[in-house]
Amino acid sequence: MAARVSETIILRTYPLKEADLIVSFFTRDHGKLRGVAKRARKPGSRFGSGLERLSHIRLFYFARENRDLASLDSCELIGSRFGLSSDYDLSTGLDFMAEVSEHLLPANEINEKYFRLLLSVTDHLLKTGVSGLWPAVNYFTLWAVRLTGILSPVHLSDEDRDIAEEMLRKPVGQLAPREWSRQTLYGLRRQLVRLIEDQVERKLLTTQYLETI
């Protein structure tokens, strides 16, 4: 059993037994992994709020050879996204990003650029709040598809093409000011979601909620 310490972004958690959690987490140095956090659901857990989805933490864990699940020991919070959860729209955006990442990222495959993508879009939301939701969601979706190698030709209006090309050139925080809404890049986003669903062979559950904001 090897002891590890990894810079990590939490993707999803699932209840296990009375007080434990199964945790899907994305590490900077080992890719996406899964593990068990014992007694994580009990008051005073040593994990605290560090296992909230998309939290940026330093995770201490034990990886077992020939075992699918690691044993999580403790964590140190680097950057919390918990404050975003108090707003329904922002929380739905985070759920969408977490679900896409959970299903699209292959296990045990390092993807440094994808790791930085998640940090950049969630940091952007912390700075901008609700006004930054649609730039972050669209930027994330386009780059998630590109960085996992499934981007294929899509049909776009001239306006959507111009915005997409800008997103591929600039960080999310440096996009030109414009009026963003759910309709902005809707055609592109719908096609990208279809590419993701075809790749993972399942419907994304969060899309229906995202598209009602």
Buried (B, 14 or more C-beta within 10 A) or exposed (E): EEEBBBBBBBBBBEEBEEBBBBBBBBBBEBBBBBBBBBBBBEEEBBBBEBBBBBBBBBBBBBBEEEEEBBBBBBBEBBEBBEEBBEBEBBBBBBBBBBBBBBBBBEEEEBBEEBBBBBBBBBBBBBEBEBEBBBBBBBBBBBBBBBBBEBBEEBEBEEEBEEBBEBBEEEEBBEBEEEEBEBEBBBBBBEBBBEBBBEBBEEEBEBBEBBBEB
